[in-house]
Structures are given as structure tokens and as C-alpha cells.
């Protein structure tokens, strides 16, 4: 299991942006490059899992520090 490295505000933004991009895909399915909106799956999934593999590689962590 991946360690949680996505904090609260970061998580909310990822979920909102991911959902908005997926919604834009369904509202604009006839567009030439509308399939690019499906990239919203990535931020939505990382927001829901609270874990970002890219953050792990780079060494970032936006979760609050445990005391």
C-alpha cells in the first residue's frame, strides 16, 4: 500500500479538478481532443487515495506532520 502523502487542501483540489475534467469530457464528447479531459482520472484517483506516486518519487509530502 502506498503511504499517504497528500494533505487536506491538496486532496480537495485534486478531487474537484479531476471531477471537473471528467464532467467536461462528458459534456463535450464530440470535440476533437475531448479525450484529453480523461486525464482528470489521475488527480481524482490520487485525491481519493490520498497518495501520489509522483510525490513519493520527488520526496514531497503535504500531509500534516504527526507529533
N, C-alpha and C positions, 0 to 999 in steps of 0.2 A: 504494500500500500504506500502511496506517496504521502510524504509529510505535508501537513497544512502550512502553506506559506503565503496565502492570500488573505489579507485583512478585511475588515468590515466595509469600509468605503470602497476599496478596490473591488471587492466581491460584488457589491451592489451595482457599481458602474459596469462591470463585466456582464452581469445578468441583463441589465437594461439595454446595453448596446447590442449584445447578442440577440436578444429577443426582438429589438427594433430592426436589425438587419434581416432576420428570418421573416418578420412580418413584411418588410419591404419586398422580399423575394416573392411572397405570395400575392402581394398587391400589384407587382409589376412582372408577372411571369412572361409576358410577351416581348419584353425588352431584349435587345441584342446580347447584352452582357449581364442579364439578370441573375445568372447562375453565380456570379461573383458575390452576391448577397449571402450565399450559403456559407461564406467564411464566418458568419455570425455563430455558427455551431461551435467554433473554437472558444471564443470568450464566454459563451453560455455554458459550455461544459466545464471550463476551468473555474468559472464562478460558482457553479453548483457543487463542484467537488472541493472547492477551497484549496486547490492545489494547481500550480502551474509548472509544468516540466521546464519551461524556459527559465523561470525564476530559479529553479534548482540548479540549472547549468551555470547561470550567471552568478548565483550566490545571493540573490535578493530575497527578502522576507518582509512582507508588510503586515504580518500578524503582530498583535501586541506582545510585548515581552512578558514571559511568565516569571513571577517573583517567588 
